[in-house]
Amino acid sequence: MNITDKVDSIKGVGPKTAALFEKLNIYTIEDLLRFYPRNYLSYKAPVDIDEAEVGQRVAIHATIQSYVDIKKVRSLKLVTCTVKDGTGAVKLVWYNSPFLKQVFHIGQSFVFVGTLSARGMQLQMEHPEYYTPEQYTRLQSSLQPVYSLTEGLSNKMVTKAVQGALSVLPGIKDEVPEAVREAFNLLSLPEAVQGVHFPTGMDGLMNCRNRLIFDEFFWFLVHMRQIREETVKAANHYVMKEWEMAEHFMGRLPFALTEGQKQAVEEIRRDLTGETVMNRLIQGDVGSGKTVVAEIAILAAVNNGYQAAFMAPTEVLAMQHFEGVRRDLEPYGVRVKLLVGSTKLSEKRKIYDALAEGEIDVLIGTHALIQDKVIYKKLSLVITDEQHRFGVRQRAKLSEKGNAPHVLVMSATPIPRTLAIIMYGDLDISIMNDMPAERKPIKNCVVGPKYRPTAYKFMKEQIDMGHQVYIICPMVEASENMEAENVIEYQESLMDVFPGTVRISYLHGKMSPEEKNSIMRDFAGGEIDILVSTTVIEVGINNPNATVMMIENAEKFGLAQLHQLRGRVGRGDSQSYCIMLCASDKQEALERLDILNRSNDGFYIANEDLKLRGPGDFFGVRQSGEMLFRLGDIYSNADMLKQANEAVKLLEKERYPFEELLKEEMGMVQL
């Protein structure tokens, strides 16, 4: 076998299983090896039943006390039996597993592993794993991988396939230069890949993860260096001397620009009229007014007879930008069009023709903007929003659509300046850290689950005042369907809490772009009172009428992401509120959330988050969706990011041929 072979070349992976893997974007052996576990199960020593905590995953060593009973409940076969140790009893429940009647017999002892729940006075464990004491002793010395799944694909099937794929590892060439591997004492790549799938212990796992995280950061920074080399000295082919439209626009705004906005506009103007091409990042907190600054740059481009492209990471966000830019700039004769994946083919063809003829001034969209069929007549300005969600090559491809166009990148992700300089090494940075004067600071509170009824009452009061509410559910990674189930069930439970006059809807990642956009429009139009959503709304909704956000299980999110979510409220004139429900009573979880309680400043929060979170803090608090890395997290792994940056500097000092390095770069670390 070879790393580029199809996944069905692995023994035991047939066409049906390969089709299931394709749902997870796994086509080759390489894809499978890069499909890292999302978590690991450790097997701790069994505890006595009377000491086992309800709601926690535990192991109990117990003896079968009753016959296995099988009952048919609707379409399910309910399998139950009772087990005891010297301290208590637990009822075990399985679904559709009638074969267990042949496995368990009164008097036999097993170790059962699962999460305990209480049903009245009875302790219960649903679908527990079961092992002989000898099997369990062997398990205690290892960590078992847990993968993200799709319906029909079990964790056992993925694990077995990965084991079969490991035979290709000895043939993998490590493309990280030997000088770097020696200087930073890196594990071999095959050892790291094997160890991240099947670790022998926590220390070994951390070493393997660190090698793979180092590689992600290293190749990212090598690519960024290459982009910088190609663009930093490029001549300005689109000198923009005419600013009448932009100045008229600024003079007619219904509010005064903040000092941060004024400074950013001045820096952009200097870039666009200068001798070299602009490569600038506007890093501004949520709600600091970055889009207005982008619109001013667009007007300058159009005023000088050029085109602009505006790329967003999601259709929802692209749609929002399209509606805003069209509303603000069409009065100036600016011709604005939207191009996304779900645009009808007939409409796409019209856009392609009009764009090539110069009949479109601004094209707004998703990665659809960089398809081969999209040809611009005079593309002078490329704007990307939340660019860290795009791969390096995607961003470079959009720039290639013009003859070295100016690049303006916007980001509301609060990255500490020390890390921003590394991450955005190819860009000049403008920081907008002040907020519009009319914005009222969001009032925050961190509370336990017992506060939920009070929160619901408060939401009803706000709805009666004509306002709207978000409720955020944490992502559920166990399967692609559970995220949807989570928000749908929550929405249904709210139907019993609120009167029928309260309009409740939901939003999740599995919906089609059309469904998402429809829900977003209804919410923005005031036709939905409560929107239950996953983090899909983290970027993309601008509804000034929404005044309350409640975040369930807030301790499961990274602080920077919580701050982004919170930024969906407080966008209008009314006082807004963020309620963070914390299900954990651990002191460190409460301390982390208290940072948000004390401050609405994203940059302060990012720096505090960086101080609090140490390397290895990767279970449950990863900054979901925050970077384009599979394992790396710039907060938890800030030390590795700095190390990778030192490695690139080391190669620069030795005048290493980076072009050759990029040609040979292997697929295991594709960006």
C-alpha positions in Angstrom: 0.0 0.0 0.0 0.9 3.6 -0.6 -0.2 6.7 1.3 -2.0 8.0 -1.8 -4.0 4.7 -2.3 -7.8 4.7 -1.9 -9.0 3.9 1.6 -10.7 0.7 0.3 -7.3 -0.8 -0.4 -7.1 -1.4 3.4 -8.0 -4.9 4.3 -11.5 -5.0 5.7 -12.6 -1.7 4.2 -15.2 -2.5 1.4 -17.1 -0.2 -0.9 -19.9 0.4 1.7 -17.4 1.4 4.4 -15.4 3.5 1.9 -18.6 5.4 1.1 -19.2 6.1 4.8 -15.6 7.4 5.1 -16.2 9.7 2.1 -19.0 11.4 4.1 -16.1 12.5 6.5 -14.0 13.6 3.5 -11.7 10.6 3.9 -10.8 9.2 0.4 -7.2 8.0 0.7 -5.0 6.4 3.3 -3.4 9.8 3.8 -6.8 11.3 4.7 -7.4 8.5 7.2 -4.1 9.0 8.9 -4.8 12.7 9.2 -8.2 12.0 10.7 -7.0 12.4 14.3 -9.0 11.3 17.3 -11.2 14.0 18.8 -10.7 12.6 22.3 -9.4 9.6 24.2 -10.9 7.2 26.8 -8.8 6.3 29.7 -9.7 3.4 31.9 -9.4 4.1 35.6 -9.5 1.7 38.5 -13.0 0.5 39.3 -14.8 2.2 42.2 -17.3 0.9 44.7 -20.9 1.6 43.6 -21.7 3.7 46.7 -18.7 6.0 45.8 -19.5 6.3 42.1 -20.6 9.9 41.1 -23.8 10.3 39.1 -23.2 12.0 35.8 -19.6 10.8 35.6 -18.1 8.0 33.5 -17.0 5.3 36.0 -15.9 1.7 36.1 -17.5 -0.7 38.6 -16.5 -4.3 39.3 -19.8 -6.1 39.9 -21.5 -9.5 39.9 -24.7 -10.3 37.8 -27.6 -10.7 40.3 -30.6 -11.2 38.0 -31.6 -12.9 34.8 -31.3 -10.8 31.6 -34.7 -9.5 30.8 -35.8 -8.5 27.3 -38.9 -6.3 26.7 -40.2 -4.9 23.5 -40.9 -1.2 23.8 -42.3 0.2 20.5 -39.5 -0.6 17.9 -36.8 -1.2 20.6 -35.8 -4.3 22.4 -34.9 -3.2 25.9 -32.3 -5.5 27.6 -31.8 -5.1 31.4 -30.2 -6.8 34.3 -29.1 -5.9 37.8 -25.5 -6.1 39.1 -24.2 -5.7 42.7 -20.9 -5.3 44.6 -20.6 -5.2 48.4 -21.8 -1.6 48.6 -24.8 -1.2 46.2 -26.7 -2.2 43.1 -27.0 -0.8 39.5 -29.5 -1.5 36.8 -27.8 -2.0 33.4 -29.7 -1.1 30.2 -28.9 -1.9 26.6 -31.0 -1.3 23.5 -31.5 -3.8 20.7 -28.8 -6.1 22.1 -30.7 -9.4 22.7 -27.6 -11.5 22.3 -26.5 -10.3 25.8 -28.9 -13.0 27.2 -26.3 -15.5 26.2 -23.4 -13.5 27.6 -24.4 -12.7 31.2 -25.4 -15.3 33.7 -26.1 -15.0 37.5 -22.9 -15.1 39.5 -20.5 -14.0 36.8 -18.3 -10.9 37.5 -17.4 -8.2 34.9 -16.1 -4.7 34.9 -18.8 -2.4 33.5 -17.9 1.1 32.2 -20.4 3.9 31.6 -22.1 7.0 32.9 -24.2 6.6 36.0 -27.7 8.2 36.1 -30.3 8.2 38.9 -33.9 7.1 38.2 -35.6 7.8 41.5 -33.8 5.7 44.1 -32.4 3.4 41.4 -28.9 3.8 39.9 -28.7 3.1 36.2 -26.1 2.7 33.5 -27.1 2.8 29.9 -25.2 0.9 27.2 -22.1 0.2 29.4 -19.0 -1.4 28.0 -18.2 -4.7 29.7 -14.9 -6.5 30.2 -13.5 -9.5 32.1 -11.3 -8.4 35.0 -8.2 -9.6 33.0 -9.3 -7.6 29.9 -9.8 -4.5 31.9 -6.4 -4.7 33.6 -4.8 -4.6 30.1 -7.0 -1.7 29.1 -5.9 0.4 32.1 -2.4 0.8 30.7 -3.6 2.5 27.4 -5.7 5.4 26.0 -8.4 4.4 23.5 -9.0 6.8 20.6 -12.4 8.3 20.0 -13.2 9.5 16.5 -15.9 11.8 15.1 -18.3 9.6 13.3 -21.1 9.5 10.8 -24.2 7.3 10.9 -23.3 3.7 10.1 -19.6 4.1 10.9 -18.6 2.9 14.4 -15.6 3.9 16.4 -14.4 0.3 16.2 -14.6 0.3 12.4 -12.5 3.5 12.2 -10.0 2.2 14.7 -9.5 -1.0 12.8 -9.1 0.8 9.5 -6.5 3.2 11.0 -4.6 0.1 12.4 -4.6 -1.3 8.9 -3.3 2.0 7.4 -0.3 2.2 9.8 1.7 -0.2 7.6 2.5 2.7 5.2 4.2 4.8 7.9 7.7 3.5 7.4 7.7 4.7 3.8 6.7 8.3 4.7 9.5 10.8 4.0 9.8 13.5 6.7 9.9 16.8 4.8 10.8 19.0 7.8 14.5 19.8 7.2 16.9 17.7 9.3 18.4 20.9 10.7 15.1 21.9 12.2 14.3 18.4 13.6 17.7 18.3 15.3 17.5 21.8 16.6 14.1 21.3 18.2 14.6 17.6 19.1 11.5 16.5 17.2 10.0 13.0 17.2 10.1 11.2 13.9 6.9 11.8 11.8 5.8 8.1 11.6 6.2 7.7 15.4 4.1 10.9 15.9 1.3 9.8 13.6 1.1 6.3 15.2 1.3 7.7 18.7 -1.5 10.2 18.2 -3.8 7.4 17.1 -2.7 4.8 19.6 -0.9 6.5 22.5 0.8 4.4 25.2 0.1 7.1 27.8 -0.6 10.7 28.4 3.1 11.8 28.2 3.6 9.9 25.0 0.4 11.4 23.5 1.5 14.9 24.3 4.9 14.4 22.6 3.3 13.0 19.5 0.7 15.8 19.3 3.4 18.4 19.8 5.3 17.1 16.8 2.2 17.2 14.6 1.2 20.6 15.9 4.7 21.9 15.3 4.4 20.6 11.7 1.1 22.4 11.2 2.5 25.7 12.4 5.8 25.3 10.6 4.3 24.7 7.2 1.8 27.5 7.7 4.6 29.9 8.5 6.7 28.7 5.6 3.8 29.4 3.3 3.2 32.8 4.9 6.8 33.6 4.4 6.5 32.8 0.7 3.5 35.0 0.3 5.3 37.8 2.0 8.3 37.4 -0.3 6.1 37.5 -3.4 3.9 40.4 -2.3 5.8 42.8 0.0 7.9 44.3 -2.8 5.2 44.1 -5.5 4.6 47.3 -7.4 1.3 49.1 -7.0 -0.5 48.7 -10.4 -3.6 50.2 -9.0 -2.8 53.7 -7.6 -6.0 55.2 -6.2 -5.8 58.9 -6.2 -9.5 59.7 -6.6 -11.3 59.7 -3.2 -14.3 62.0 -3.7 -16.8 59.2 -3.4 -15.2 57.8 -0.2 -15.0 61.3 1.4 -18.6 62.0 0.5 -19.6 58.7 2.1 -17.7 59.4 5.3 -19.3 62.9 5.5 -22.8 61.5 5.2 -22.5 58.7 7.8 -25.1 59.0 10.6 -22.3 58.6 13.2 -18.8 59.9 13.8 -15.9 57.5 12.9 -14.0 56.3 16.0 -10.3 57.2 16.3 -9.4 53.6 15.4 -11.5 53.8 12.2 -10.0 57.1 11.2 -6.5 55.7 11.8 -7.3 52.6 9.7 -8.7 54.6 6.9 -5.7 56.9 6.8 -3.3 53.9 6.7 -5.3 52.3 3.9 -5.3 55.5 1.9 -1.5 55.7 2.3 -1.2 52.2 1.1 -3.5 52.6 -1.9 -1.8 55.7 -3.1 1.7 54.4 -2.4 4.3 52.7 -4.6 3.9 49.1 -3.4 0.8 46.9 -3.1 -1.2 47.0 0.1 -1.2 43.9 2.4 -3.1 45.0 5.5 -4.9 43.4 8.4 -7.6 45.3 10.2 -7.9 43.6 13.6 -10.9 45.0 15.4 -13.0 43.8 18.3 -16.6 42.6 17.6 -18.7 45.6 16.7 -15.8 48.0 16.2 -16.9 49.0 12.7 -14.5 47.1 10.4 -17.1 46.8 7.6 -17.5 50.6 7.2 -13.7 50.8 6.8 -13.9 48.1 4.1 -16.7 50.0 2.3 -14.6 53.1 2.2 -11.8 51.1 0.5 -14.3 49.7 -2.0 -15.5 53.2 -2.9 -11.9 54.3 -3.5 -11.4 51.3 -5.9 -14.6 52.0 -7.8 -14.0 55.7 -7.9 -10.7 55.0 -9.7 -12.4 52.7 -12.3 -11.5 49.3 -10.7 -13.2 46.2 -9.3 -13.2 44.8 -5.8 -13.8 41.2 -4.4 -15.1 40.6 -0.9 -14.7 37.0 0.3 -16.4 35.6 3.5 -16.0 32.1 5.0 -19.7 31.2 5.0 -22.7 31.9 2.8 -24.6 33.4 5.7 -21.8 35.9 6.3 -21.4 36.6 2.6 -25.2 37.3 2.3 -25.0 39.7 5.3 -22.1 41.6 3.7 -23.9 41.7 0.3 -27.0 43.2 1.8 -25.1 45.8 3.8 -22.7 46.8 1.0 -25.5 47.0 -1.5 -27.6 49.2 0.8 -24.7 51.5 1.6 -23.0 51.8 -1.8 -25.7 51.4 -4.5 -26.7 55.1 -4.0 -23.2 55.9 -5.3 -23.8 53.9 -8.5 -21.7 50.9 -7.3 -22.9 47.7 -8.9 -22.8 44.9 -6.3 -23.4 41.1 -7.0 -23.4 38.0 -4.8 -21.8 34.7 -5.8 -22.0 31.7 -3.5 -22.1 27.9 -4.0 -25.9 27.8 -3.9 -26.3 30.6 -6.6 -28.3 29.1 -9.5 -26.3 28.0 -12.5 -28.1 30.4 -14.9 -27.4 33.3 -12.5 -23.7 32.3 -12.1 -23.2 32.4 -15.9 -24.7 35.9 -16.1 -22.3 37.0 -13.3 -19.3 35.5 -15.0 -20.1 37.4 -18.2 -20.8 40.7 -16.5 -17.7 40.5 -14.3 -15.4 39.8 -17.3 -17.0 42.8 -19.1 -16.5 45.1 -16.2 -20.2 45.5 -15.6 -19.9 44.4 -11.9 -17.9 46.7 -9.5 -18.0 44.6 -6.4 -18.4 40.8 -6.2 -19.2 39.4 -2.7 -19.2 35.7 -1.9 -17.6 32.6 -0.5 -14.8 30.5 -2.0 -16.9 30.5 -5.2 -15.1 33.8 -6.0 -11.9 31.8 -6.7 -13.3 29.2 -9.1 -11.5 29.0 -12.4 -14.5 30.3 -14.3 -14.5 33.6 -12.4 -12.6 36.1 -14.4 -12.3 39.8 -13.4 -11.6 42.7 -15.8 -9.8 45.0 -13.4 -9.6 43.4 -9.9 -7.7 45.9 -7.8 -8.8 45.2 -4.2 -9.3 41.8 -2.4 -11.0 41.9 1.0 -11.3 38.7 3.1 -13.3 38.5 6.3 -12.1 36.3 9.2 -9.2 35.1 6.9 -7.9 32.6 9.4 -10.9 30.4 8.3 -9.4 30.2 4.8 -6.4 28.1 3.8 -3.3 29.9 2.8 -3.7 28.7 -0.8 -7.3 29.9 -1.0 -6.3 33.4 -0.1 -3.3 33.3 -2.5 -5.6 32.1 -5.3 -8.0 35.0 -4.9 -5.0 37.4 -5.1 -3.9 35.7 -8.3 -7.2 36.6 -9.9 -5.8 40.1 -10.5 -2.4 41.5 -11.3 -1.1 41.8 -7.7 -4.3 43.5 -6.3 -4.3 45.2 -2.9 -5.2 42.9 0.0 -7.3 44.0 3.0 -7.9 41.3 5.7 -10.5 41.8 8.5 -10.6 39.8 11.7 -12.6 40.1 14.8 -10.7 37.2 16.4 -8.9 38.8 19.4 -5.4 37.4 19.0 -2.7 38.7 21.4 -0.3 41.0 19.6 2.7 38.7 20.2 0.9 35.9 18.3 -0.7 38.2 15.7 2.7 39.3 14.5 3.6 35.7 13.9 0.3 34.6 12.4 0.0 37.6 10.1 3.7 38.1 9.4 3.0 39.0 5.7 0.6 41.8 6.7 0.8 45.3 8.1 -1.5 45.5 11.1 -4.1 48.2 11.9 -5.7 47.7 15.3 -9.2 49.2 16.0 -9.7 48.7 19.8 -12.3 51.4 20.5 -16.0 51.0 20.1 -18.6 53.4 18.7 -19.8 55.9 21.3 -23.4 54.9 21.0 -22.7 51.3 21.9 -23.8 50.3 25.4 -21.5 47.7 27.1 -23.0 44.3 27.4 -24.1 43.3 30.9 -22.7 39.8 31.7 -23.4 37.1 34.3 -22.0 33.7 35.0 -24.5 31.4 36.8 -25.2 27.7 37.4 -28.0 25.6 35.8 -30.4 26.4 38.7 -30.6 29.9 37.3 -32.2 28.7 34.1 -35.9 29.3 35.1 -35.0 32.8 36.1 -33.2 33.3 32.8 -36.3 32.1 30.9 -38.4 34.6 32.8 -36.1 37.4 32.0 -36.1 36.4 28.3 -39.9 36.5 28.3 -39.7 40.1 29.7 -37.4 41.1 26.9 -39.5 39.5 24.2 -42.6 41.3 25.6 -40.6 44.6 25.2 -40.2 43.6 21.5 -36.7 42.3 21.6 -35.2 38.9 20.5 -33.1 36.2 22.1 -30.3 33.7 21.2 -29.7 30.5 23.0 -26.4 28.7 22.2 -25.9 25.0 22.6 -22.4 23.6 22.6 -21.2 21.5 19.6 -21.7 17.8 20.1 -18.9 15.9 18.2 -20.0 12.3 18.7 -21.7 12.2 15.3 -22.7 14.7 12.6 -26.3 14.1 13.5 -26.1 14.8 17.2 -25.5 18.6 16.7 -28.8 18.8 14.9 -30.6 16.6 17.5 -29.2 18.7 20.3 -30.7 22.0 19.1 -34.0 20.4 17.9 -34.6 18.8 21.3 -33.7 22.0 23.1 -36.1 23.9 20.9 -38.9 21.4 21.6 -38.2 21.6 25.4 -38.7 25.4 25.2 -42.1 24.9 23.7 -43.2 23.6 27.1 -41.6 26.6 28.9 -42.8 29.6 26.8 -46.4 30.3 25.8 -47.5 29.6 22.2 -47.2 33.2 21.3 -43.4 33.1 21.6 -42.0 32.1 18.2 -39.0 29.7 18.6 -36.8 28.3 15.8 -33.4 26.6 15.5 -30.2 26.7 13.5 -27.5 24.1 13.1 -24.6 23.2 10.8 -26.3 20.4 8.9 -28.9 22.7 7.4 -28.6 23.6 3.7 -27.3 27.1 2.9 -30.9 28.0 1.7 -32.4 26.9 5.1 -29.8 28.8 7.1 -30.3 32.0 5.1 -34.0 31.7 5.4 -33.8 31.3 9.2 -31.3 34.2 9.4 -33.6 36.5 7.3 -36.6 35.6 9.5 -34.7 36.3 12.7 -33.3 39.6 11.3 -36.8 40.5 10.2 -38.3 40.0 13.6 -40.3 36.9 12.8 -38.5 34.7 15.3 -38.4 35.6 19.0 -35.9 32.9 20.2 -33.3 31.3 18.0 -31.7 28.2 19.4 -28.4 27.6 17.6 -24.9 26.0 17.7 -21.9 28.2 17.1 -22.9 28.5 13.4 -24.0 32.0 14.4 -20.6 32.9 15.8 -20.1 35.1 12.7 -22.9 36.0 10.3 -25.9 37.6 12.1 -26.2 41.3 12.6 -29.5 41.8 14.4 -29.6 45.1 16.4 -32.9 44.0 18.0 -31.4 40.9 19.7 -30.7 41.8 23.3 -30.2 38.5 25.2 -27.8 35.7 24.6 -27.7 32.6 26.9 -24.9 30.2 26.4 -25.4 26.7 27.7 -22.3 24.8 29.1 -20.3 28.0 28.7 -17.3 26.2 30.3 -16.9 24.0 27.1 -16.0 27.0 24.9 -12.8 28.9 24.6 -12.9 32.5 25.9 -12.2 34.1 22.6 -15.1 32.1 21.0 -17.4 33.1 23.9 -16.5 36.7 23.3 -17.3 36.3 19.5 -20.6 34.7 20.4 -21.5 37.4 22.8 -20.8 40.0 20.1 -24.0 39.0 18.3 -25.9 41.1 20.9 -25.3 44.7 21.9 -25.4 45.8 18.3 -28.3 48.2 18.7 -29.3 51.1 21.0 -30.9 48.9 23.7 -29.1 47.5 26.7 -28.0 43.9 26.0 -27.2 40.9 28.2 -25.1 37.7 28.1 -26.0 34.9 30.4 -23.3 32.2 30.7 -24.6 29.0 32.2 -21.7 27.0 33.7 -22.5 23.3 34.5 -19.1 22.8 36.1 -18.4 23.6 39.8 -14.6 23.5 39.3 -12.9 26.6 40.4 -10.7 26.9 37.3 -13.8 26.9 35.0 -15.5 29.6 37.1 -12.2 31.7 37.1 -12.0 31.5 33.3 -15.6 32.6 32.8 -15.2 35.4 35.3 -12.7 37.1 32.9 -15.7 37.5 30.5 -17.9 38.6 33.3 -15.4 41.4 34.1 -14.5 42.7 30.7 -16.0 43.3 27.2 -12.5 43.9 25.7 -11.6 41.1 23.3 -7.9 41.8 23.4 -7.7 41.8 27.2 -9.7 38.5 27.2 -7.4 36.9 24.6 -4.3 37.8 26.7 -5.9 36.5 29.9 -6.9 33.3 28.1 -3.3 32.9 26.9 -2.0 33.2 30.5 -4.6 30.8 31.9 -4.4 28.0 29.4 -1.3 25.8 29.4 0.0 23.4 26.7 -2.0 20.2 26.7 -5.3 21.8 27.7 -7.0 20.3 24.7 -10.0 18.3 26.0 -13.2 20.3 25.7 -11.8 23.8 25.6 -10.3 24.0 22.1 -11.1 27.3 20.4 -13.5 25.6 18.0 -13.2 26.8 14.5 -10.7 29.4 15.4 -7.8 28.5 13.1 -7.4 26.3 10.1 -5.3 23.7 12.0 -6.4 20.2 12.7 -4.7 19.9 16.1 -2.9 23.2 16.8 -4.6 25.9 18.8 -2.7 29.3 18.9 -3.8 29.8 22.6 -3.1 26.4 24.1 -0.1 25.8 21.8 1.4 29.3 21.8 4.8 27.9 22.8 4.8 25.6 19.8 3.8 28.5 17.5 6.7 30.5 18.7 9.0 27.5 18.3 7.9 27.0 14.7 8.5 30.7 14.1 12.1 30.3 15.4 12.5 27.3 13.1 11.6 29.4 10.0 14.0 32.1 11.2 16.7 29.5 11.6 16.3 28.4 8.0 16.3 32.0 6.8 19.6 32.6 8.7 21.1 29.6 6.9 19.7 30.9 3.5 17.7 27.7 3.1 16.0 27.3 -0.4 12.4 27.7 0.7 11.1 27.3 -2.9 12.5 23.7 -3.0 11.1 23.0 0.4 7.6 24.0 -0.7 7.8 21.9 -3.8 8.7 18.8 -1.8 6.2 19.4 1.0 4.2 16.2 1.7 0.5 16.0 1.9 0.4 15.0 5.6 0.4 18.7 6.5 -1.6 20.3 3.7 -3.0 23.6 4.5 
